[in-house]
Amino acid sequence: MGKALDLSALDDLFCQRKTFKLTDEQYKKKTGKSLPTNMQYLKFSSPLARKAKENGYRIEVEENAVIQKVLTFTKR
């Protein structure tokens, strides 16, 4: 089995007692794991959801499209 999920790196965010945002990249950097892909699980049943509830938070998920510039070089 893989190593256990350690959410203690997020304690400083929860202790602020203010609304905050966390990107999937920030989550991965702090915990070493990727966010769950199942949104229902992420919001209601995951260890992160339990920690959020314990600290008086609820999770809302915003999915933002990333726009990348693609350069096409066409030979004349």
mmCIF file of the N, C-alpha and C atoms, coordinates in Angstrom:
data_MODEL
# 
_entry.id   MODEL 
# 
loop_
_atom_site.group_PDB 
_atom_site.id 
_atom_site.type_symbol 
_atom_site.label_atom_id 
_atom_site.label_alt_id 
_atom_site.label_comp_id 
_atom_site.label_asym_id 
_atom_site.label_entity_id 
_atom_site.label_seq_id 
_atom_site.pdbx_PDB_ins_code 
_atom_site.Cartn_x 
_atom_site.Cartn_y 
_atom_site.Cartn_z 
_atom_site.occupancy 
_atom_site.B_iso_or_equiv 
_atom_site.pdbx_formal_charge 
_atom_site.auth_seq_id 
_atom_site.auth_comp_id 
_atom_site.auth_asym_id 
_atom_site.auth_atom_id 
_atom_site.pdbx_PDB_model_num 
ATOM 1   N N  . MET A 1 1  ? 0.825   -1.182 0.000   1.00 0.00 ? 1  MET A N  1 
ATOM 2   C CA . MET A 1 1  ? 0.000   0.000  0.000   1.00 0.00 ? 1  MET A CA 1 
ATOM 3   C C  . MET A 1 1  ? 0.872   1.249  0.000   1.00 0.00 ? 1  MET A C  1 
ATOM 4   N N  . GLY A 1 2  ? 0.330   2.352  -0.527  1.00 0.00 ? 2  GLY A N  1 
ATOM 5   C CA . GLY A 1 2  ? 1.054   3.616  -0.544  1.00 0.00 ? 2  GLY A CA 1 
ATOM 6   C C  . GLY A 1 2  ? 1.062   4.253  0.830   1.00 0.00 ? 2  GLY A C  1 
ATOM 7   N N  . LYS A 1 3  ? 1.813   5.319  0.923   1.00 0.00 ? 3  LYS A N  1 
ATOM 8   C CA . LYS A 1 3  ? 1.884   5.991  2.221   1.00 0.00 ? 3  LYS A CA 1 
ATOM 9   C C  . LYS A 1 3  ? 0.545   6.659  2.545   1.00 0.00 ? 3  LYS A C  1 
ATOM 10  N N  . ALA A 1 4  ? 0.288   6.773  3.824   1.00 0.00 ? 4  ALA A N  1 
ATOM 11  C CA . ALA A 1 4  ? -0.978  7.369  4.283   1.00 0.00 ? 4  ALA A CA 1 
ATOM 12  C C  . ALA A 1 4  ? -1.019  8.852  3.932   1.00 0.00 ? 4  ALA A C  1 
ATOM 13  N N  . LEU A 1 5  ? -2.208  9.340  3.682   1.00 0.00 ? 5  LEU A N  1 
ATOM 14  C CA . LEU A 1 5  ? -2.401  10.739 3.340   1.00 0.00 ? 5  LEU A CA 1 
ATOM 15  C C  . LEU A 1 5  ? -2.218  11.590 4.586   1.00 0.00 ? 5  LEU A C  1 
ATOM 16  N N  . ASP A 1 6  ? -1.297  12.544 4.525   1.00 0.00 ? 6  ASP A N  1 
ATOM 17  C CA . ASP A 1 6  ? -1.030  13.446 5.644   1.00 0.00 ? 6  ASP A CA 1 
ATOM 18  C C  . ASP A 1 6  ? -1.552  14.830 5.293   1.00 0.00 ? 6  ASP A C  1 
ATOM 19  N N  . LEU A 1 7  ? -2.628  15.222 5.941   1.00 0.00 ? 7  LEU A N  1 
ATOM 20  C CA . LEU A 1 7  ? -3.247  16.518 5.663   1.00 0.00 ? 7  LEU A CA 1 
ATOM 21  C C  . LEU A 1 7  ? -2.787  17.605 6.639   1.00 0.00 ? 7  LEU A C  1 
ATOM 22  N N  . SER A 1 8  ? -1.828  17.295 7.484   1.00 0.00 ? 8  SER A N  1 
ATOM 23  C CA . SER A 1 8  ? -1.382  18.272 8.477   1.00 0.00 ? 8  SER A CA 1 
ATOM 24  C C  . SER A 1 8  ? -0.764  19.514 7.833   1.00 0.00 ? 8  SER A C  1 
ATOM 25  N N  . ALA A 1 9  ? -0.287  19.396 6.604   1.00 0.00 ? 9  ALA A N  1 
ATOM 26  C CA . ALA A 1 9  ? 0.284   20.558 5.906   1.00 0.00 ? 9  ALA A CA 1 
ATOM 27  C C  . ALA A 1 9  ? -0.786  21.598 5.588   1.00 0.00 ? 9  ALA A C  1 
ATOM 28  N N  . LEU A 1 10 ? -2.045  21.212 5.701   1.00 0.00 ? 10 LEU A N  1 
ATOM 29  C CA . LEU A 1 10 ? -3.147  22.144 5.432   1.00 0.00 ? 10 LEU A CA 1 
ATOM 30  C C  . LEU A 1 10 ? -3.665  22.819 6.705   1.00 0.00 ? 10 LEU A C  1 
ATOM 31  N N  . ASP A 1 11 ? -3.136  22.426 7.856   1.00 0.00 ? 11 ASP A N  1 
ATOM 32  C CA . ASP A 1 11 ? -3.614  22.963 9.128   1.00 0.00 ? 11 ASP A CA 1 
ATOM 33  C C  . ASP A 1 11 ? -3.540  24.483 9.193   1.00 0.00 ? 11 ASP A C  1 
ATOM 34  N N  . ASP A 1 12 ? -2.464  25.058 8.660   1.00 0.00 ? 12 ASP A N  1 
ATOM 35  C CA . ASP A 1 12 ? -2.322  26.519 8.714   1.00 0.00 ? 12 ASP A CA 1 
ATOM 36  C C  . ASP A 1 12 ? -3.450  27.217 7.971   1.00 0.00 ? 12 ASP A C  1 
ATOM 37  N N  . LEU A 1 13 ? -3.945  26.621 6.893   1.00 0.00 ? 13 LEU A N  1 
ATOM 38  C CA . LEU A 1 13 ? -5.053  27.202 6.132   1.00 0.00 ? 13 LEU A CA 1 
ATOM 39  C C  . LEU A 1 13 ? -6.356  27.121 6.925   1.00 0.00 ? 13 LEU A C  1 
ATOM 40  N N  . PHE A 1 14 ? -6.608  25.961 7.524   1.00 0.00 ? 14 PHE A N  1 
ATOM 41  C CA . PHE A 1 14 ? -7.838  25.793 8.295   1.00 0.00 ? 14 PHE A CA 1 
ATOM 42  C C  . PHE A 1 14 ? -7.831  26.653 9.557   1.00 0.00 ? 14 PHE A C  1 
ATOM 43  N N  . CYS A 1 15 ? -6.679  26.853 10.155  1.00 0.00 ? 15 CYS A N  1 
ATOM 44  C CA . CYS A 1 15 ? -6.579  27.628 11.399  1.00 0.00 ? 15 CYS A CA 1 
ATOM 45  C C  . CYS A 1 15 ? -6.867  29.114 11.199  1.00 0.00 ? 15 CYS A C  1 
ATOM 46  N N  . GLN A 1 16 ? -6.787  29.591 9.972   1.00 0.00 ? 16 GLN A N  1 
ATOM 47  C CA . GLN A 1 16 ? -7.051  31.008 9.710   1.00 0.00 ? 16 GLN A CA 1 
ATOM 48  C C  . GLN A 1 16 ? -8.525  31.362 9.908   1.00 0.00 ? 16 GLN A C  1 
ATOM 49  N N  . ARG A 1 17 ? -9.395  30.355 9.848   1.00 0.00 ? 17 ARG A N  1 
ATOM 50  C CA . ARG A 1 17 ? -10.836 30.551 10.019  1.00 0.00 ? 17 ARG A CA 1 
ATOM 51  C C  . ARG A 1 17 ? -11.427 31.528 9.006   1.00 0.00 ? 17 ARG A C  1 
ATOM 52  N N  . LYS A 1 18 ? -10.856 31.535 7.805   1.00 0.00 ? 18 LYS A N  1 
ATOM 53  C CA . LYS A 1 18 ? -11.358 32.366 6.711   1.00 0.00 ? 18 LYS A CA 1 
ATOM 54  C C  . LYS A 1 18 ? -11.532 31.481 5.491   1.00 0.00 ? 18 LYS A C  1 
ATOM 55  N N  . THR A 1 19 ? -12.376 31.928 4.579   1.00 0.00 ? 19 THR A N  1 
ATOM 56  C CA . THR A 1 19 ? -12.541 31.231 3.311   1.00 0.00 ? 19 THR A CA 1 
ATOM 57  C C  . THR A 1 19 ? -11.219 31.277 2.561   1.00 0.00 ? 19 THR A C  1 
ATOM 58  N N  . PHE A 1 20 ? -10.835 30.158 1.976   1.00 0.00 ? 20 PHE A N  1 
ATOM 59  C CA . PHE A 1 20 ? -9.599  30.123 1.186   1.00 0.00 ? 20 PHE A CA 1 
ATOM 60  C C  . PHE A 1 20 ? -9.786  29.231 -0.024  1.00 0.00 ? 20 PHE A C  1 
ATOM 61  N N  . LYS A 1 21 ? -8.920  29.419 -0.988  1.00 0.00 ? 21 LYS A N  1 
ATOM 62  C CA . LYS A 1 21 ? -8.935  28.589 -2.199  1.00 0.00 ? 21 LYS A CA 1 
ATOM 63  C C  . LYS A 1 21 ? -7.643  27.801 -2.260  1.00 0.00 ? 21 LYS A C  1 
ATOM 64  N N  . LEU A 1 22 ? -7.738  26.618 -2.818  1.00 0.00 ? 22 LEU A N  1 
ATOM 65  C CA . LEU A 1 22 ? -6.603  25.727 -2.949  1.00 0.00 ? 22 LEU A CA 1 
ATOM 66  C C  . LEU A 1 22 ? -6.690  25.062 -4.317  1.00 0.00 ? 22 LEU A C  1 
ATOM 67  N N  . THR A 1 23 ? -5.686  25.253 -5.127  1.00 0.00 ? 23 THR A N  1 
ATOM 68  C CA . THR A 1 23 ? -5.684  24.619 -6.442  1.00 0.00 ? 23 THR A CA 1 
ATOM 69  C C  . THR A 1 23 ? -5.248  23.167 -6.311  1.00 0.00 ? 23 THR A C  1 
ATOM 70  N N  . ASP A 1 24 ? -5.505  22.397 -7.345  1.00 0.00 ? 24 ASP A N  1 
ATOM 71  C CA . ASP A 1 24 ? -5.069  21.002 -7.319  1.00 0.00 ? 24 ASP A CA 1 
ATOM 72  C C  . ASP A 1 24 ? -3.544  20.915 -7.234  1.00 0.00 ? 24 ASP A C  1 
ATOM 73  N N  . GLU A 1 25 ? -2.848  21.848 -7.863  1.00 0.00 ? 25 GLU A N  1 
ATOM 74  C CA . GLU A 1 25 ? -1.381  21.851 -7.797  1.00 0.00 ? 25 GLU A CA 1 
ATOM 75  C C  . GLU A 1 25 ? -0.896  22.168 -6.384  1.00 0.00 ? 25 GLU A C  1 
ATOM 76  N N  . GLN A 1 26 ? -1.528  23.124 -5.713  1.00 0.00 ? 26 GLN A N  1 
ATOM 77  C CA . GLN A 1 26 ? -1.155  23.459 -4.337  1.00 0.00 ? 26 GLN A CA 1 
ATOM 78  C C  . GLN A 1 26 ? -1.422  22.275 -3.407  1.00 0.00 ? 26 GLN A C  1 
ATOM 79  N N  . TYR A 1 27 ? -2.563  21.623 -3.604  1.00 0.00 ? 27 TYR A N  1 
ATOM 80  C CA . TYR A 1 27 ? -2.900  20.446 -2.799  1.00 0.00 ? 27 TYR A CA 1 
ATOM 81  C C  . TYR A 1 27 ? -1.838  19.365 -2.974  1.00 0.00 ? 27 TYR A C  1 
ATOM 82  N N  . LYS A 1 28 ? -1.468  19.113 -4.219  1.00 0.00 ? 28 LYS A N  1 
ATOM 83  C CA . LYS A 1 28 ? -0.471  18.077 -4.496  1.00 0.00 ? 28 LYS A CA 1 
ATOM 84  C C  . LYS A 1 28 ? 0.876   18.433 -3.886  1.00 0.00 ? 28 LYS A C  1 
ATOM 85  N N  . LYS A 1 29 ? 1.245   19.704 -3.968  1.00 0.00 ? 29 LYS A N  1 
ATOM 86  C CA . LYS A 1 29 ? 2.522   20.141 -3.412  1.00 0.00 ? 29 LYS A CA 1 
ATOM 87  C C  . LYS A 1 29 ? 2.540   19.980 -1.890  1.00 0.00 ? 29 LYS A C  1 
ATOM 88  N N  . LYS A 1 30 ? 1.420   20.282 -1.233  1.00 0.00 ? 30 LYS A N  1 
ATOM 89  C CA . LYS A 1 30 ? 1.350   20.208 0.225   1.00 0.00 ? 30 LYS A CA 1 
ATOM 90  C C  . LYS A 1 30 ? 1.206   18.781 0.744   1.00 0.00 ? 30 LYS A C  1 
ATOM 91  N N  . THR A 1 31 ? 0.468   17.938 0.023   1.00 0.00 ? 31 THR A N  1 
ATOM 92  C CA . THR A 1 31 ? 0.172   16.592 0.531   1.00 0.00 ? 31 THR A CA 1 
ATOM 93  C C  . THR A 1 31 ? 0.957   15.478 -0.156  1.00 0.00 ? 31 THR A C  1 
ATOM 94  N N  . GLY A 1 32 ? 1.464   15.767 -1.350  1.00 0.00 ? 32 GLY A N  1 
ATOM 95  C CA . GLY A 1 32 ? 2.177   14.731 -2.096  1.00 0.00 ? 32 GLY A CA 1 
ATOM 96  C C  . GLY A 1 32 ? 1.245   13.806 -2.869  1.00 0.00 ? 32 GLY A C  1 
ATOM 97  N N  . LYS A 1 33 ? -0.040  14.067 -2.828  1.00 0.00 ? 33 LYS A N  1 
ATOM 98  C CA . LYS A 1 33 ? -1.037  13.242 -3.531  1.00 0.00 ? 33 LYS A CA 1 
ATOM 99  C C  . LYS A 1 33 ? -1.903  14.117 -4.419  1.00 0.00 ? 33 LYS A C  1 
ATOM 100 N N  . SER A 1 34 ? -2.457  13.522 -5.459  1.00 0.00 ? 34 SER A N  1 
ATOM 101 C CA . SER A 1 34 ? -3.390  14.232 -6.339  1.00 0.00 ? 34 SER A CA 1 
ATOM 102 C C  . SER A 1 34 ? -4.776  14.251 -5.708  1.00 0.00 ? 34 SER A C  1 
ATOM 103 N N  . LEU A 1 35 ? -5.574  15.236 -6.110  1.00 0.00 ? 35 LEU A N  1 
ATOM 104 C CA . LEU A 1 35 ? -6.966  15.291 -5.655  1.00 0.00 ? 35 LEU A CA 1 
ATOM 105 C C  . LEU A 1 35 ? -7.735  14.105 -6.225  1.00 0.00 ? 35 LEU A C  1 
ATOM 106 N N  . PRO A 1 36 ? -8.704  13.585 -5.486  1.00 0.00 ? 36 PRO A N  1 
ATOM 107 C CA . PRO A 1 36 ? -9.560  12.528 -6.036  1.00 0.00 ? 36 PRO A CA 1 
ATOM 108 C C  . PRO A 1 36 ? -10.306 13.050 -7.267  1.00 0.00 ? 36 PRO A C  1 
ATOM 109 N N  . THR A 1 37 ? -10.556 12.190 -8.223  1.00 0.00 ? 37 THR A N  1 
ATOM 110 C CA . THR A 1 37 ? -11.243 12.605 -9.441  1.00 0.00 ? 37 THR A CA 1 
ATOM 111 C C  . THR A 1 37 ? -12.758 12.576 -9.293  1.00 0.00 ? 37 THR A C  1 
ATOM 112 N N  . ASN A 1 38 ? -13.278 11.761 -8.382  1.00 0.00 ? 38 ASN A N  1 
ATOM 113 C CA . ASN A 1 38 ? -14.719 11.681 -8.165  1.00 0.00 ? 38 ASN A CA 1 
ATOM 114 C C  . ASN A 1 38 ? -15.140 12.872 -7.304  1.00 0.00 ? 38 ASN A C  1 
ATOM 115 N N  . MET A 1 39 ? -15.914 13.778 -7.881  1.00 0.00 ? 39 MET A N  1 
ATOM 116 C CA . MET A 1 39 ? -16.278 15.020 -7.197  1.00 0.00 ? 39 MET A CA 1 
ATOM 117 C C  . MET A 1 39 ? -17.154 14.778 -5.967  1.00 0.00 ? 39 MET A C  1 
ATOM 118 N N  . GLN A 1 40 ? -18.087 13.826 -6.035  1.00 0.00 ? 40 GLN A N  1 
ATOM 119 C CA . GLN A 1 40 ? -18.933 13.526 -4.875  1.00 0.00 ? 40 GLN A CA 1 
ATOM 120 C C  . GLN A 1 40 ? -18.065 13.040 -3.714  1.00 0.00 ? 40 GLN A C  1 
ATOM 121 N N  . TYR A 1 41 ? -17.156 12.142 -4.007  1.00 0.00 ? 41 TYR A N  1 
ATOM 122 C CA . TYR A 1 41 ? -16.236 11.628 -2.986  1.00 0.00 ? 41 TYR A CA 1 
ATOM 123 C C  . TYR A 1 41 ? -15.384 12.758 -2.421  1.00 0.00 ? 41 TYR A C  1 
ATOM 124 N N  . LEU A 1 42 ? -14.828 13.585 -3.286  1.00 0.00 ? 42 LEU A N  1 
ATOM 125 C CA . LEU A 1 42 ? -13.977 14.697 -2.869  1.00 0.00 ? 42 LEU A CA 1 
ATOM 126 C C  . LEU A 1 42 ? -14.710 15.626 -1.916  1.00 0.00 ? 42 LEU A C  1 
ATOM 127 N N  . LYS A 1 43 ? -15.951 15.970 -2.250  1.00 0.00 ? 43 LYS A N  1 
ATOM 128 C CA . LYS A 1 43 ? -16.702 16.955 -1.475  1.00 0.00 ? 43 LYS A CA 1 
ATOM 129 C C  . LYS A 1 43 ? -17.301 16.408 -0.178  1.00 0.00 ? 43 LYS A C  1 
ATOM 130 N N  . PHE A 1 44 ? -17.626 15.098 -0.140  1.00 0.00 ? 44 PHE A N  1 
ATOM 131 C CA . PHE A 1 44 ? -18.396 14.593 0.986   1.00 0.00 ? 44 PHE A CA 1 
ATOM 132 C C  . PHE A 1 44 ? -17.767 13.443 1.778   1.00 0.00 ? 44 PHE A C  1 
ATOM 133 N N  . SER A 1 45 ? -16.930 12.624 1.168   1.00 0.00 ? 45 SER A N  1 
ATOM 134 C CA . SER A 1 45 ? -16.469 11.408 1.849   1.00 0.00 ? 45 SER A CA 1 
ATOM 135 C C  . SER A 1 45 ? -14.960 11.298 2.015   1.00 0.00 ? 45 SER A C  1 
ATOM 136 N N  . SER A 1 46 ? -14.209 12.073 1.293   1.00 0.00 ? 46 SER A N  1 
ATOM 137 C CA . SER A 1 46 ? -12.749 11.953 1.313   1.00 0.00 ? 46 SER A CA 1 
ATOM 138 C C  . SER A 1 46 ? -12.173 12.399 2.656   1.00 0.00 ? 46 SER A C  1 
ATOM 139 N N  . PRO A 1 47 ? -10.944 12.015 2.943   1.00 0.00 ? 47 PRO A N  1 
ATOM 140 C CA . PRO A 1 47 ? -10.288 12.515 4.151   1.00 0.00 ? 47 PRO A CA 1 
ATOM 141 C C  . PRO A 1 47 ? -10.253 14.053 4.191   1.00 0.00 ? 47 PRO A C  1 
ATOM 142 N N  . LEU A 1 48 ? -10.098 14.680 3.037   1.00 0.00 ? 48 LEU A N  1 
ATOM 143 C CA . LEU A 1 48 ? -10.107 16.139 2.972   1.00 0.00 ? 48 LEU A CA 1 
ATOM 144 C C  . LEU A 1 48 ? -11.482 16.691 3.355   1.00 0.00 ? 48 LEU A C  1 
ATOM 145 N N  . ALA A 1 49 ? -12.548 16.046 2.886   1.00 0.00 ? 49 ALA A N  1 
ATOM 146 C CA . ALA A 1 49 ? -13.906 16.476 3.224   1.00 0.00 ? 49 ALA A CA 1 
ATOM 147 C C  . ALA A 1 49 ? -14.155 16.341 4.722   1.00 0.00 ? 49 ALA A C  1 
ATOM 148 N N  . ARG A 1 50 ? -13.671 15.251 5.308   1.00 0.00 ? 50 ARG A N  1 
ATOM 149 C CA . ARG A 1 50 ? -13.834 15.055 6.750   1.00 0.00 ? 50 ARG A CA 1 
ATOM 150 C C  . ARG A 1 50 ? -13.075 16.122 7.535   1.00 0.00 ? 50 ARG A C  1 
ATOM 151 N N  . LYS A 1 51 ? -11.850 16.430 7.099   1.00 0.00 ? 51 LYS A N  1 
ATOM 152 C CA . LYS A 1 51 ? -11.051 17.467 7.771   1.00 0.00 ? 51 LYS A CA 1 
ATOM 153 C C  . LYS A 1 51 ? -11.728 18.830 7.641   1.00 0.00 ? 51 LYS A C  1 
ATOM 154 N N  . ALA A 1 52 ? -12.251 19.127 6.462   1.00 0.00 ? 52 ALA A N  1 
ATOM 155 C CA . ALA A 1 52 ? -12.940 20.395 6.246   1.00 0.00 ? 52 ALA A CA 1 
ATOM 156 C C  . ALA A 1 52 ? -14.146 20.497 7.191   1.00 0.00 ? 52 ALA A C  1 
ATOM 157 N N  . LYS A 1 53 ? -14.935 19.437 7.271   1.00 0.00 ? 53 LYS A N  1 
ATOM 158 C CA . LYS A 1 53 ? -16.123 19.445 8.127   1.00 0.00 ? 53 LYS A CA 1 
ATOM 159 C C  . LYS A 1 53 ? -15.739 19.610 9.592   1.00 0.00 ? 53 LYS A C  1 
ATOM 160 N N  . GLU A 1 54 ? -14.690 18.920 10.023  1.00 0.00 ? 54 GLU A N  1 
ATOM 161 C CA . GLU A 1 54 ? -14.218 19.031 11.407  1.00 0.00 ? 54 GLU A CA 1 
ATOM 162 C C  . GLU A 1 54 ? -13.842 20.472 11.755  1.00 0.00 ? 54 GLU A C  1 
ATOM 163 N N  . ASN A 1 55 ? -13.385 21.218 10.759  1.00 0.00 ? 55 ASN A N  1 
ATOM 164 C CA . ASN A 1 55 ? -12.941 22.590 10.976  1.00 0.00 ? 55 ASN A CA 1 
ATOM 165 C C  . ASN A 1 55 ? -13.993 23.626 10.600  1.00 0.00 ? 55 ASN A C  1 
ATOM 166 N N  . GLY A 1 56 ? -15.217 23.158 10.306  1.00 0.00 ? 56 GLY A N  1 
ATOM 167 C CA . GLY A 1 56 ? -16.318 24.073 10.016  1.00 0.00 ? 56 GLY A CA 1 
ATOM 168 C C  . GLY A 1 56 ? -16.368 24.596 8.594   1.00 0.00 ? 56 GLY A C  1 
ATOM 169 N N  . TYR A 1 57 ? -15.774 23.865 7.660   1.00 0.00 ? 57 TYR A N  1 
ATOM 170 C CA . TYR A 1 57 ? -15.761 24.264 6.254   1.00 0.00 ? 57 TYR A CA 1 
ATOM 171 C C  . TYR A 1 57 ? -16.574 23.292 5.424   1.00 0.00 ? 57 TYR A C  1 
ATOM 172 N N  . ARG A 1 58 ? -16.963 23.723 4.240   1.00 0.00 ? 58 ARG A N  1 
ATOM 173 C CA . ARG A 1 58 ? -17.500 22.823 3.221   1.00 0.00 ? 58 ARG A CA 1 
ATOM 174 C C  . ARG A 1 58 ? -16.686 23.068 1.959   1.00 0.00 ? 58 ARG A C  1 
ATOM 175 N N  . ILE A 1 59 ? -16.598 22.067 1.127   1.00 0.00 ? 59 ILE A N  1 
ATOM 176 C CA . ILE A 1 59 ? -15.800 22.155 -0.100  1.00 0.00 ? 59 ILE A CA 1 
ATOM 177 C C  . ILE A 1 59 ? -16.705 22.464 -1.283  1.00 0.00 ? 59 ILE A C  1 
ATOM 178 N N  . GLU A 1 60 ? -16.327 23.445 -2.052  1.00 0.00 ? 60 GLU A N  1 
ATOM 179 C CA . GLU A 1 60 ? -16.958 23.746 -3.332  1.00 0.00 ? 60 GLU A CA 1 
ATOM 180 C C  . GLU A 1 60 ? -15.879 23.593 -4.391  1.00 0.00 ? 60 GLU A C  1 
ATOM 181 N N  . VAL A 1 61 ? -16.215 22.978 -5.492  1.00 0.00 ? 61 VAL A N  1 
ATOM 182 C CA . VAL A 1 61 ? -15.235 22.725 -6.546  1.00 0.00 ? 61 VAL A CA 1 
ATOM 183 C C  . VAL A 1 61 ? -15.522 23.613 -7.748  1.00 0.00 ? 61 VAL A C  1 
ATOM 184 N N  . GLU A 1 62 ? -14.523 24.365 -8.162  1.00 0.00 ? 62 GLU A N  1 
ATOM 185 C CA . GLU A 1 62 ? -14.600 25.160 -9.392  1.00 0.00 ? 62 GLU A CA 1 
ATOM 186 C C  . GLU A 1 62 ? -13.655 24.520 -10.395 1.00 0.00 ? 62 GLU A C  1 
ATOM 187 N N  . GLU A 1 63 ? -14.168 24.208 -11.550 1.00 0.00 ? 63 GLU A N  1 
ATOM 188 C CA . GLU A 1 63 ? -13.301 23.675 -12.595 1.00 0.00 ? 63 GLU A CA 1 
ATOM 189 C C  . GLU A 1 63 ? -13.094 24.769 -13.622 1.00 0.00 ? 63 GLU A C  1 
ATOM 190 N N  . ASN A 1 64 ? -11.866 25.243 -13.714 1.00 0.00 ? 64 ASN A N  1 
ATOM 191 C CA . ASN A 1 64 ? -11.531 26.311 -14.643 1.00 0.00 ? 64 ASN A CA 1 
ATOM 192 C C  . ASN A 1 64 ? -10.756 25.744 -15.825 1.00 0.00 ? 64 ASN A C  1 
ATOM 193 N N  . ALA A 1 65 ? -11.161 26.159 -16.997 1.00 0.00 ? 65 ALA A N  1 
ATOM 194 C CA . ALA A 1 65 ? -10.448 25.733 -18.198 1.00 0.00 ? 65 ALA A CA 1 
ATOM 195 C C  . ALA A 1 65 ? -9.131  26.498 -18.282 1.00 0.00 ? 65 ALA A C  1 
ATOM 196 N N  . VAL A 1 66 ? -8.106  25.796 -18.632 1.00 0.00 ? 66 VAL A N  1 
ATOM 197 C CA . VAL A 1 66 ? -6.804  26.428 -18.808 1.00 0.00 ? 66 VAL A CA 1 
ATOM 198 C C  . VAL A 1 66 ? -6.626  26.704 -20.292 1.00 0.00 ? 66 VAL A C  1 
ATOM 199 N N  . ILE A 1 67 ? -6.422  27.944 -20.589 1.00 0.00 ? 67 ILE A N  1 
ATOM 200 C CA . ILE A 1 67 ? -6.233  28.322 -21.990 1.00 0.00 ? 67 ILE A CA 1 
ATOM 201 C C  . ILE A 1 67 ? -4.745  28.419 -22.265 1.00 0.00 ? 67 ILE A C  1 
ATOM 202 N N  . GLN A 1 68 ? -4.315  27.665 -23.234 1.00 0.00 ? 68 GLN A N  1 
ATOM 203 C CA . GLN A 1 68 ? -2.914  27.686 -23.617 1.00 0.00 ? 68 GLN A CA 1 
ATOM 204 C C  . GLN A 1 68 ? -2.787  28.266 -25.010 1.00 0.00 ? 68 GLN A C  1 
ATOM 205 N N  . LYS A 1 69 ? -1.715  28.965 -25.226 1.00 0.00 ? 69 LYS A N  1 
ATOM 206 C CA . LYS A 1 69 ? -1.448  29.475 -26.573 1.00 0.00 ? 69 LYS A CA 1 
ATOM 207 C C  . LYS A 1 69 ? -0.689  28.394 -27.328 1.00 0.00 ? 69 LYS A C  1 
ATOM 208 N N  . VAL A 1 70 ? -1.155  28.139 -28.505 1.00 0.00 ? 70 VAL A N  1 
ATOM 209 C CA . VAL A 1 70 ? -0.499  27.157 -29.369 1.00 0.00 ? 70 VAL A CA 1 
ATOM 210 C C  . VAL A 1 70 ? -0.013  27.894 -30.622 1.00 0.00 ? 70 VAL A C  1 
ATOM 211 N N  . LEU A 1 71 ? 1.260   27.806 -30.862 1.00 0.00 ? 71 LEU A N  1 
ATOM 212 C CA . LEU A 1 71 ? 1.837   28.435 -32.041 1.00 0.00 ? 71 LEU A CA 1 
ATOM 213 C C  . LEU A 1 71 ? 1.956   27.398 -33.152 1.00 0.00 ? 71 LEU A C  1 
ATOM 214 N N  . THR A 1 72 ? 1.456   27.731 -34.307 1.00 0.00 ? 72 THR A N  1 
ATOM 215 C CA . THR A 1 72 ? 1.579   26.849 -35.470 1.00 0.00 ? 72 THR A CA 1 
ATOM 216 C C  . THR A 1 72 ? 2.484   27.529 -36.463 1.00 0.00 ? 72 THR A C  1 
ATOM 217 N N  . PHE A 1 73 ? 3.553   26.870 -36.821 1.00 0.00 ? 73 PHE A N  1 
ATOM 218 C CA . PHE A 1 73 ? 4.495   27.413 -37.795 1.00 0.00 ? 73 PHE A CA 1 
ATOM 219 C C  . PHE A 1 73 ? 4.215   26.730 -39.134 1.00 0.00 ? 73 PHE A C  1 
ATOM 220 N N  . THR A 1 74 ? 3.715   27.498 -40.085 1.00 0.00 ? 74 THR A N  1 
ATOM 221 C CA . THR A 1 74 ? 3.382   26.968 -41.405 1.00 0.00 ? 74 THR A CA 1 
ATOM 222 C C  . THR A 1 74 ? 4.457   27.402 -42.378 1.00 0.00 ? 74 THR A C  1 
ATOM 223 N N  . LYS A 1 75 ? 4.997   26.434 -43.076 1.00 0.00 ? 75 LYS A N  1 
ATOM 224 C CA . LYS A 1 75 ? 6.037   26.746 -44.058 1.00 0.00 ? 75 LYS A CA 1 
ATOM 225 C C  . LYS A 1 75 ? 5.401   27.426 -45.265 1.00 0.00 ? 75 LYS A C  1 
ATOM 226 N N  . ARG A 1 76 ? 6.038   28.509 -45.703 1.00 0.00 ? 76 ARG A N  1 
ATOM 227 C CA . ARG A 1 76 ? 5.510   29.245 -46.864 1.00 0.00 ? 76 ARG A CA 1 
ATOM 228 C C  . ARG A 1 76 ? 5.987   28.662 -48.143 1.00 0.00 ? 76 ARG A C  1 
# 
